[in-house]
């Protein structure tokens, strides 16, 4: 009770102060705000407080802050004592209206709009509607804009916040309808874009609140205003059109709700105007008309009164116009254009129909009558199969196929057989069309149908595509074998690659493609022994493997079903791929032992006389580097998909096959982990790829082995894994080349180096002896004194050293940089050795081991390695004052081939001099690397200004490269591209103006260059320099 009395006294005290100085008034209002939060601040205090405010205070007497305090006090009263204020009735509303009238400050208006909405929605405003409307609508439209360059001038308040606040007030009560709707209509018909946008935003929120009867009274007028903006816009605006759609749909939903009838004359008026424009489907107004039909269908208005009527009248019109024989000939250009336009509009129509079906979760078969649907379906199928040529025919065929797909997307519209007919139609177009654009349209349609009707696509499309692929007799001979050329089947494989990553098609595709790969590879192997050129079969096998890889890679990007399917199929795919390559010697043996049907002679002796080693040397697919590389990519991708348990089992199989000779572990899957190898196994297979004297075809199989093990997870134990300068394959092969003088440019040694790098990266801490003892000894004996022996083996030893460095640097090991420093010491070697070594150095930042292969990867390792090498190159370049510095320019240019220009940015100020000198290198490939990097750096907003002091030197170097017309086309194009970009990047540069004449003369010489692309680029560049202006 004591507290209640104290609050009463304080309230009276603060009320008395409301007639004092403005500063005192503000403090009094603050006190009242604080007291209003108390439960003891009751009706008597509320009434006295409000009367005092309404009687004693005026907007004209207080500054912005004072007026804001009044609004904040009323806000507190509305939040805590709303029922008491409502009991004051019109006295409170009238006093509030007088108080806020004329307010202009956006900070205060934002609060006032919030209070207005509460009053409009919570209070009985029946006798004060016009007063509330006057204090609200007077601000429409909002024209406030924050001062340029000072968005925080009014407390950070934006135009958008004020607009939303005002619209929420205008759409707060249906009592505003009769007052607001005519004024909004007038402003919508005005020419200014700003008010139009605010009107549309307002009606979107206000129409549902105002209700059916109020809006229907103005419905026709608003439709006419919308139609003017849609068909005859005075100022076409994309934002306006985005708002007209929901505004128009809100109008329809409000006037034609599903629960009550609306004025049918309005929808007929809308359809009359819209269908009149659609009657000329090829004209420009037909496009917005088709969109308008779609808006009606998806508006959510009454199905019976609006949507069904719209669908019926629209389809009837389309069918009538389609049959209209304009131009007097069924194939007239005008008729073809009209039909192509109709198809485009039909796509829009069915897209809208599919949207409402999906939203309602029902079937729309009843909305489109059976006879009409059948007639439309027949027309579209017939149009899809139209065969006469020309661009108009392509538009019709493509449009008809897309329209058919949209029909399928409408749930329940077509039956099972009708969907099958659509798939069959798209397949026939894909298989028979000679026009690439039409085939692309058919393929795009089938890609969608693969999700809508996968069974039909599998049984019809995929089956037919595979039937079109080459086939051959079991054992082809020069007289019986026939083979399709790549151009005949490449499109089929492209279609399969596009479609078959879809989950429901993948299983069927996988079975068929693996069988085809078996066929192509075995045919290539058999033909290797006879007179048939195996290139056809090997090229076909290459394309098949590439198709399989594309589908598999696409599925890896699918984080749901795609990846789970691959995990289940990974082992199956891997065993089939390995079986194709490892069991090839058996296929060749059979082929070589086949008797000729006519002369009964054996081509290469009897089977008993066959030497398997000789057979392997004749093997085709193992010696085809394309096929081996293709298979390696697939193996790597599939092993990555396996979980640890699957990988462990597969690693054991690999070890049994490659190290123990148990080829059945991969060929037939007949693998017993604990069974020792037998002599008969080894003799039978003679598969020993790890041996340095094995046939080259066997050694090539190390690619598959390496690509598989590179993808092994860290927790998987690889049997027999080691790091040793005597036992690891690259070191063994190095010693073999040292003894036998064999070539080092072989596929297996590259595979061995990749595997060595991966092993170093994952297991470097498990082999201390290798790094502490064996590697230093190898360096001293084989690299440091290498020039005293043979050159080629020493280069291989250096390459081995580089791959070891790479494995360490990727994981951020300092040991890698220590080994790199040793290599850098060789840059200064005479006689060309230094140049060879420095070329190899760039490989260090070439990414092989990465996180996708479960490598140990240090964050920003490439940036650190690149910076380290660049600093070493710059340091060495400047240290050699009068000596030949070309070796370091070669090193820089070689490094640029393996890094992006962004990695150069941090060191650009140091490297820029070397880059410009690199333009004078004799080798075109190195110059191309330099030009590409300079061009990207100059086009980069972060780095182009660094080149400004060097523009004269840069242009001089570029013009020098242009003089050699017999040189590389890429060099000339690279120089022209840089010259073409300079005027835009360095506008008003005096240096460019001074060089203008020289550049124009040099470019003039290129106008008769032998290469068309060079001539074209030179013309464009010359125009840029002609338009160059001085300061």
N, C-alpha and C positions, 0 to 999 in steps of 0.2 A: 504493500500500500504506500509505503514511504517512497519507493522508486516511482510508482505511478504518479505521485504528487510532484516529485522532482522533475519528471519528464514534462508534465503539464506546465510547470513554471518555466522550464527551459524553452519549450515550444512558444509560449506566449512572449518570452523575452526575444527570441529570434524573429518572431512575427513582427514585433514592434520595430525591429531594426530594418525591416524591409522598406521603410520609408527614409532611411538614412542615406549616407554617401554611397555611391556605387561600390567602392571598395569594401565597405562594411556589409553591403547587401550580399556580395559574393560570399563572404565569410559566414553570414547568417544562413544562406542557402546550403552551404557545406554542412553546417551544424544540423539543419533540418534533415538533410540526407542521412546523416549518421543516426539521428534519433528515430527516423522512419523505419529503421530495421528492427527496432525493439517491439516485443509483443505488447508492451504497455503504451505504445503509440496507437491510440484507438480512434474511433469514428469522430469524436469531438475534435481531436487534434487534427485529423485529416481534413475535416470540413473547414476548420479555421485556417489551416495552412493553405488550402486551395483558394478559399475566398480572398485571403490576403495576397496571394500571388496574382490572381486574376484582377484584383482591384488596384493594387499598388504598383505593379510592374508592367513595363511596356518595352517592346523591342527597340523602340527609338531611343530610349534613355540608357540602355546598357550596351556595353561593347560585346564582341563575339564571345569572349570567355564568360561573361556574366549570363548571356543568353543560353550558352551551353549548360551552365550550372542549373538553370531553371529546368531545361529539358531532362537533365540527369536526375533531378529531384522527382519529376513526374514519372520518369522511368522506374525509379525505386518504388514509388507509390503504386504504379501499375503491377509491378512484380510482387509486392508484399501485401497490398491492400486493395486488390482489384474489385472485390465484391462491394466494399464500401464506396469506391468511386462509381461503380455501376448504379448504386442506390441513389447517388446524386443526380443521375439522369441527365437531362438536357443542360442543367446548370454547369456540370463539369465539361460536357462536350462543347457548349457555346463558349465558355471561358477559355478552353484550350484552343479553339479555332481563332479567337481574337488574339491570343497570346503569340501563336506561331505565324500569323498572317504577315506576309512580307519578308520572311526570313530568306536570306540570300547566301549566307556563308555555307559552303559545301560540308564543312565539318559538322555544323549544326543540322543541316538538312538530312545527313545520313542518319542521325539520331531521330529526327522528327519523322522520317519515313517509317522507321521501325515502330514508333509510337502510334502513328496513323494506322498502320496495319492492325495493331492490337485493338484499337478502338473500333475499326471497321468490322472486324470479325467477332469481337466479344461483346460489344455494347449494342443497345437498342438505338439505332441511328435513324429511325423512321422519320422523325421530325427535323433532323439536322443533315439530311443527305446532301442538299445543295451546298451548305456551308462547308462540309467536309470535302465535297467535290471541288469547290473553289480553291481551298487551301492546298489541294493535291494536284489537280490537273493543270494548274497555272504553271507548273514547272515542265510540262511536256511540250516539246521534246527536250531532253537534257542537252545543253550546249556547253557545259563546263569543260574546259581543257586545262590541265596543269600547265603552268608557265614553261615555255621551252627551256630545256636544260636544267630545270629545277623541279623534278617530279615530287619532291618532299615539301613543296611550298605550303600545302594545305594538309599537312600531316600524312602525306602519302596517299590521300584519297584519289581514286581513279574515276574516270568517266563511267567505266563499266559498273563500279560499285553503286554509284548514284542511279544509273539507269535501272539496275536490278531492283534497287530499293523502291524507285517510283513505280515500276511495273507491278511489283508485288502489292502495292497499294491499290492501283487501278484494277487489279484482278482479284481484289479481296472480297468484294460483295456484289451480288447480282443487282443491288439497288442502283449501282452506277451504270447499268447497261443502257438505259434510255438516254442518259446524259453523255456517255462516252462513245458509243458506237457511231453516231453521226459525225462527231468531230474527228475521230480516228479515220473514218472514211475520207473526209475532206483532206486530211494530211497525207493519206495514202495516194490520193490523186495529185498531190503536189509534185513539183519537179525535183525538189531537193532529195538527194539520196539518203542523207542522215535521218531525217524524220521518217522516211519510208521503212527503213530498217527497224527503227524503234516501234513503229506501228505494228509491223509483222510480229516482232517479239512480244508485244503486248497482247495481240489477239490470240496468239498461241496459248498464252496462259489464261486469258480472260474469257474466251468463248465458252469453255466448259463450265465456268463459274456463272456466267450470265444465263446459261440455260437455253433449251431448244426454242422456246417461243420468242424470246427477245432477239436471239440471233437470227432466227428464220425470217423475222420481219425485215432484216437488212441483208439476208442471204444473197439475193439476186444482185444487189448493188456491190457487195463485196466480191462476188464471183466475177462481175464485169471488170472490177478493178484488178483482180488477179489475172484475168484473161488478157487485159491490156499489157501487163508486165510480162506475161508469158509469150504472147504472140507479136506484140508491137512495142517492145521496150524502147523508151526514149534514150536510155543510158544503160546498155547491157552491163550487168554486174553479177559476178559469180556469187558473192555473199548474199545478194538479194534473192537469187534463184534458190540457194540453199534454204532460205527462210520461207520462201513462198510454198515449197512443198509441204512442210509441217503445218503452215498456216491454212492452206487449202484443205488438207486432210482433217485438221481440227474442226474446220467449218462443217465438213461433211459428217464427221462423227457427232457433232453437236446437234445438227439439224436432223440427222437421220440415225438416231440411236436405235439399237436393236430391240429395245423394249416398247417403242411407240412409233407411230407413223409420222412421216415428215411430208412436206409439200412436194409431191411427185413432179410438179411442173418445174421445180428447180433442177432436179437431176436431169430431166429431159432437156432443159435449156443448156445445161453444161454439156451433155452428150451431143446435142445438135451442133454446137459450135466446134467441139473437138472432132467429131466424125466428119464434119465438113472439110476440115484441114486434112484429115487422114484419107479422104477420097482422092487426094492428089499425093500419093505416098512419096513420090520422088522430090517434092518441093521442100523448101527449107522449113516451113512451118509444121510439116508432118512430124518432124523429130520431137519438138516439144509436145505435140499432140499425143504422140505415142507414150511419152513420159507421163503425160497427164492421165492417160488411161491407166497406166501402172499405179499412179498415185491413188486413183479412185479405188482400184482393186485392193491395195494394201492399206487403205485408210482406216479400216476397222468400222466402217459404217454398216448399216443394216444390209445383210446379205440379200434378203428378199427384195427390198426396194431399190438398192443401189448396185451391189456387186453383180448379182445374176443378170440384171438388166444390162449393165455395162458390158459384161462378157458376151451376152447374146448379140447385142447390137454391133459390137466391135468385130466379132468373128464373122458375122453375116456380111459386114462391109468388106472385110479382107477377102472373103471368098468371091464376092461380087467383082471387086476390082481385079482380082487375080484372073478371073475368067474374061474380063473385058478385053476384046480384041482390038486394042489401040494400035494404030499404024497399019492395019489391014493384013498383017502377016504374023503368024505365030512366033516368028523369030525376029521381029523388028527390034531395032535398037531401043526404041522408046518403051516397048512392052517389056523388054529384058530389064531395063533400068527400073521400071515400075515394080516388077516382080522382085528384083534384088532389094529394093527399098521395103517392100511388104515383108520380106523375110527378116530384114533387120528389125522391123517393128514387132514382128511376131516373137522374136527372141526376147524383146523387152516385155512383151505381154506375158509369155510363159514364165519368165523369171519372176514377175510379180505374183503370178498364180502359185508358183512353187513356194514363194515366201509365206503367203497366207496359209497354205496347207500345212507347212511346217510349224507355223505359229499356232494353228488350231489343233494340230495333231490329228486331223481327220482326212477324209478322202474327198477329192473334188470331182469325182466321176459324174455326179449328178449335176454339177454346175454346167458342164459342157455336155450337151446332149449326144447320145451315142452316134447317131447318123452324122452329125456335124463333126464329131471327133474323127470318125472313120474317114470321112471325106477329106478332112484336113491332113490326116496321117497319110492318106494315099497321094495327095498333092505333094507333100514334102518328100516322100520317098521317091516319087517320079522325078521331082526337081533335082534331087541328089544324084540320080543316075543319068542326068542329062549329059549327052556326050559331045555335042557340037562345041567347037573351040571358041576362043576369044575371051577377053577379060571379063565381059558381062556374064558369060557362062560360068567362069570361075566364081564370080560373086554370088551367082544363084546357087551353085552347088555347095559352096562353103556356107552360105547363109542357111540353106535348107538343112544341112547336116547339123549345124549348131541349133537350129530350131527343133530338130528332132531330139537332140540331147536335152534341151530344156523341157520338152514334153515328158521325157522319161523322168526328169527331176521332180515333176509334179506327182506326188505320191498318190497312187491309186488311179491316175488318169488312164494309164495303159495297162493292158493285161500282160501275162507272161509271154504269150506268142507275139504280141505286138512289140514288146521290148526286144524280143529275139530278132524280129524283122528290122528294127532300128539298128541293132548291132551288125546284122548281116549287111545292111545297106552301107554303113560306114566302112565295113571291111571291104566290100566290093569296090568302093571309091578308092580306098587306100591301095588296093592291089592293082587296079586297072588304070588309074589316072596317070597321064604323062606330065601333068602340070604340077610343079613342085609346091606351089602355094595351095593348090587343092589337096594334095597329099598331106601337107602340114595341117590343114583344117580337119581332114578326116582323122589324122593321128591324134590331134588335140581332142577331138570328140571321143575317140576311143579311150583316151586317157581318163576322161571323166566317166565314161560308161564302165570302165574297169572297176570303179567304186560302186556304181549304181546297179550294174548287172554283171558281176564278175564271172558267174557260171557261163553265161552266153559268150562273153569275150574269150574265155578260156577255150570253150569247145568250138567256137567258130573262128575267131580272129587268130588266136595263138596257133591253133592247129593249122590254119591255112598259111600262116607266115612260115612255120617250120616246113610245111610241104613245099614251099617255094625255094628252100635252101638246097644247095647241090647234093646230089647223091651219086653213087658210083657202084660198080660191081665189086664183090669181095676182094678180088685180086685183079686190078686193072692191068691191061696190056696195051701196047702201043696202038693196037687196032680196035680195042673195045672201049677204052676209057674216054669219057667225055667229061668236060668240066665247064661250069659257068664262070664267066669272068667276074671280077669284083663288082663292076658296075651293075651286074645283074642281081647280085644278092646283098650289096651293101645297104640298100634302102630297107631291106627286110630286117637286117640286124639292127639298124637304127630304130626301127619301129619296136622291135623286141626290147631294146635297151630303154626305150621311153615307157613302155607299158608294164614290164614284168617285175618292177620293184614293188608293185601293189601286192599286199600280203596274200590275197586269194589267188593270184596268178603265179606267184613265185615258185611254189612247189612243182607245178606242172612244167614251168619254164626250166627249172633246175634239172629235172630228169631228162628233158629233151636236149638241153644245151650240152650237158655232160656226155650224152650219147653221141651228139654231133662232134664234139671235140675228140672223142675216142675214134670216131670214123675218120675225121680229117687227119689226125696225127698218125693213125695206123696206115692210112692210105699214103701219106707222105713217106712213112718208113718203108712200106713195100715198094713204092716207086723208086726209092733210092737204089735199089739193086738192079733195076732194069733200065730200059731206054726212055721211059716216060719222064718228062721234066717234073721234078717234085715241087717246083716253085709254086705251081697253082695250089697244090694241097697245103703247102706250108703257109702261103699267104692267107688262104681260107682259115686255117687253124689259128693264125695270128688274129684275124678279125673275130673269130668265135671267142677266143680267150679275152680279147679286149671287150667284147660285149658282156661277157660274164663279169669281168672286173667292174665295168661301169654300173651294172645292176647291183652288184654286191656293195660297191662304195656308196651308191645312193641309199641303200638300205641301212648302212651304218649311220647315216644322218637322221634316220627315223628313230627317235629315242624310245618309242613304245614297242609296237609289234615288230617293226623291222629288225631291231637288234636282237630281240628274243628269238626270232626265227633263225637268225644267223648263228646264234649260240647252239641251237639244236642241230643245225645242218653243217657246222664248221668241220667236224671230223669227217663226215661223209665226203664233203667237197675236197678236203685235203687228201684223203686216201685215193680218191679218183684221179686227182691231178698227179700225185706221185706215181700211181700205177701206170698212167699213160706214158710217163717219161722213163721210169726205171725198168719197166717190163718191155721196153721197145726192142731190145735185142732178140726176144723170142719172136716178135712179129716179123722182124727182118729175116730171121732164120727160116721161118715158115715160107716167107715170100721167095727167098732165094732157092728154096728146095722144091718149089712147085714145078711140075712138069708142064711143058708147053702142050696144049691140047692137040695141036696138029702134028708135031714132029716127035712127040714123046721124048723130048730131050730135057735134061736138067740144066737150068741156066748157069749155075755156078757149082757143078759137082753134086754129089749126093749129100743128104743130110749128115751121113756119118763122116764125110770129109770136111764139113764146115768147121772152120775155126772161129770160135766166138769172138776172139780179139779182132779178127779181120771183119767180122760182121759189125762190130761196134764202130770201127773206123768208117764203115759205109753208112752208118746210121744218119738219118737226115735231121730229125727234129731236135736231137740233143746238140747238134752242131749249128742249129739256127739260133743266133743270139736273140732275135726278136721273140721267138717262142719261149726260150728259157727265161728271158726277162719278164715276159707276160706272166708265165707261171709263177715266177718269184714274187711278183706283186700280189697275185691272188693268195699265195701261201702266206705272205706276211700279213695281209688283211685278215685272213681267216684265223690265224693263230692269235692275233690281237683280240678277236671276239671271244676266245675261249676263257673259261675261268681257270683258276690255279690248278684244280684237280685235272681238268681236261688237258691243260698244258703239260702237266707232269707226265701223264700217260703218253702224250704225243712225243715229248722229249725222249722218253725211254724207247719208243719205237724208232725215232730217228737214230739214236745211238746204236740200236741193234742192227739197223739197215746199213748205216754208213761206216760204222767202226767194226762191226762184227760180221758183216756180210749176210745178215738174215733179211734178205729183201722181202720175204713173205710178210714181215712185220708191217710193211707199207703197201705192198701190192695186193695181198689178199686179206690183210687184217688178221692173219693167223699168227699171233704173237704171244709167246709165253715169256714173261719177264725174267724168269729164273732159269730158262733152258739155255745151256751153253751152245755156242755155235759148233757145228759139225763140219768135218772136212768135206762131206758131200755137198753141203750147202755152198761153201765157198767155191768148190769146183764147178757146181752147177751154175752159179750166178756170175762168178768172177767179177763182181761189182766192188771195186776198191777205189773210190774217188779220192780218198785221202793219200793215196800213193802218188809220189811224184812222177813215176814212170807209167802211170795208168793211161789208157787212151784218153784223148782230149774230150771225147764225148762224155766219158765218165766224170772227168774233172769238171765239166760244165755243170754237172748236177750239184756241185757245191753251192751254186747260186740258190737253189731251193733250200738247201740245208742252212745256209747263212741267213736267208730272209726269214726262215722259220725261227731260228734261235734268237735273232735280233729282237723279235716280238715277245720273248719270254718274260714273264713277270718276275720281280726280284725274289719272291719267296719260292720259286720253282728251282729245284736242284737239277742241273744239267749233267748227266753222267759223263765222266771223263773230261769235264771242263778244266782247262789249265791255261796258264800263261808261261810260256817257255820259249827261249830263243833256239831250242833244238826240236821241240815237239809241235809247237803251233804251226799250222799249215803255211802261213806266209813265210815264216823263217825257213821251213823245210824247202819250200819252193825256191826261196832265194838261194839256198846252197845248191839246189839242183841247177839253177841257171848259171851259177858260178862254175859248176863242173861241166855242164853240157852246152852252155852258151845258148839256152833256149830263150825264146821271146818273152818279154815281161808284159806285153800288151794282151793279156788273156783274160777272158771272162772269169775263170776260177780264182785268179789271184786278186781281182777286184772284190769278188765275193768274200774271199778270206780276209782281206783288209777290213771290210765292213764289220765282219764278225769279230775280228781282233779289237776293233775300236769299241764295239758294244761290250765285249768281255772286260776290257780295261775300265770302261765307264762303270760297270756294275760291280766288278770284283777286284778292283785295284788294291784294296786293303787286305785281300786274302792271299796275295802272292808277294810278300816282301822281298824274297830272294830275287825274283824277276827284276824288280826295280833297283834293288841295292847292289846286286852283283852282275846279273846277266846282261842287263841293258848297258851299263857302263862299259863292260867288256865288248859288247857288240858294237858300240859306237867307236871305240878305239881301234878295233881290228877291221871293221867292215866299212866304216864311213870316213873316219879321220884319215886313214891311210889308203882309202879306197882308190884314189886316182893312180896308185902304183900298180893296181891289178887291172880289172876289167871295168869299163865304163858303165855298161848296161846293168850289171848286177848291183853296182854301187847306187845307181839311180833308184832301183827297186828298194835297196836298203834305206835310202832317204825317205822314200814314200812310206815304208813301214813305220819309220820313226815319226813321220807326220801324223799318221793315223793313231798312233799311241798318244801323241800330244793332244789330238782332237778329243779322244775319249776322256782325258784328264781335265782339259780346259772346260768342257761342257759342264762338268760337275764342280767347277771352281777350284780345282786343286792347284796349289802353288807349284807342285812338282811338274805340272804341264808347262808352266812358264819357264821353269828351270831348263827343261828339255828344249823348249823353243829358243832360249838364249844360245844354246849350243848350235842349233841350226842356223841362227842368224849370223854366227861367226863365219859360216860358209859363203855368205853373200859376196865376200870380197875375193873369192877364188878367181884366178885367171883362167884364160882359155875357154871361156863360155860356161864353165861349171857353175859359177856363181849365178849366172842368168837362169840356168835350169833349176837350181835350187830355189831361187826367189819366185819363180813361176809356181812351184809346188806350194809355197808357203800360204797362198791364198786359200788353199783347200781347208785350212785349219778352221775357218769360220763358215764353211759350207755345212749346212745342217744335215746330219745323217741320224745321229742318235738324238731322240727327242722324247718328250713326255708321252706321245702317242704310242711309242714303242717301249714304254715303261722304263726309260733311261733315267739316270740320276742327273737332273738338270738344275743348275744354279740360275737363279733369277738374274736377268741382264747379262748372262755370260757372253753373249755375242757382242754386246756393246763394249764390254771390258776388253775382250780379245781384239776387237777392231781398233779400239783406241790404243792399245799396246803396240800393235803392229804399225799403225800410222805414225806414232811417235818414234818408233825405231827407224822407220823409213826416212822420216824428216831429219832425224838426228844424223843418220849415216849419210844422207844426201849433202847436208851442209858441212859435214866433217871432211869430205873429200873436195878440197877447193879446186884444184886444177886437174884432177883426174877425171876419167870417164864416169859420168854419173848416170848413164843410161840404165844400168842395172836396177837402180832404185825406181826409176820411172816405170820400168817393166814390172817391178814388184807392185807398185801402186796400181797400175792398169790391170794387172792380174787379180789383185785383191778386189777391185771394183766389180769384177764379174760375179763375185760371191756375196756382196753386201748391198743393201739398199742405200740410197743417198741420205736417208735420215740418219744412218749410223755415222756418216761423215760429218754431219752438222757440228757436233761439239768440237771437232778438230779442224774445221774448215779454214779458219784464219791461218793456221800453220801449213795446211796442205795446199792452199790455193795456188801457190807458186809452182808446185810440182804438177798440179792438174794442167796448168797452162803449158808447161814444158812437155807434158804428155801428148799434146797435140802434134808434136814434131816426131813422135815415134815412127819408125819405118813400117811396122806391122799394122795392117788395117784392122785386125781383130782387136788389138790393144787400143788403137785410136777410137774405135767404136765404143768401147767400154768407157773411155774418158769423156767422149762427146755425150753419151747418154746420161752420165752422172752430172756433167756441167749443166745440161739442159734442165734436168729435174731440180737442181739446186737453184738455178736462176728463176725457174717458175715458182719456187717456194717463197712465200711471203716472209718467212723467217730468215732467209739467207741471201736473197738476191742483192741486197744493198752492199754486201761484202765485196761483190764483184765490181762495184762502180769505179774504184780507183784503178782497176785492171782492165777497163773496157778496151783501151787501145791495143794492149797486148793480146787480149782475147780475140778481137776482130782480126788482127794480123794473122794469128794462128789459124783461124777459121778460113780466111781467104786463101791461105796457103794450101789447105786441104782441098779446096775447091778446084785448084789448078790442075790436079791430076785426074783427068777425065777417064783414064784407063784403070784407075783404082777402084776400090770397092764402092758400089752404089750406096751401101749403108753409111759409109763415111761421108759422102756428099750430102745425103739426106739428113744425117745427124747435124752437120754444120749448118745447113739451111734452116733446120728447125730452131736452132739457137738464134740465128740471125733474125728469124721471123718473130721471135718473142722479145727481142731487145727493145724495139720501139714502144711496146706496151708497158714493159717493166721500168724503163728509164725514160719516161716522158720528159721532154724538154732538156735532155742531156746535151750539153755542148759538145761532148766527145763524139756522140753519135752523129751530130750534125757535121762535124769536121770529117768523119769517116764516110759520110753519105755517098760521095762521088765514087770512092774506091769500091764500096759495096755494090752500088748499082752497076758499075762496069763489070765486076766479077759475076754478078747474077745474069747480066746480059749474055755473057759467054755460055751460060748453062742453058739458054733457051733453045739451043740446038743440040743438047746432050742426047746421047744415044738411048737413054732410059726415060721412058714416058713419065714415070713417077717423079723423077728429078726435075724434068721440065715443068710439070704441073706445080710442084712445090716452089720452084724458082719464080714462076709467074706471080704466085700469091705473095711471096716474100718481097719481090720487087715492088709490088703495089704498096706494101706497108712502108717501105723506105722512100718511095716517091711521095707519100703523104706525110712524111716526117717533117716537122716544123721546128725551127730554132726558137730560142727563148724570146 
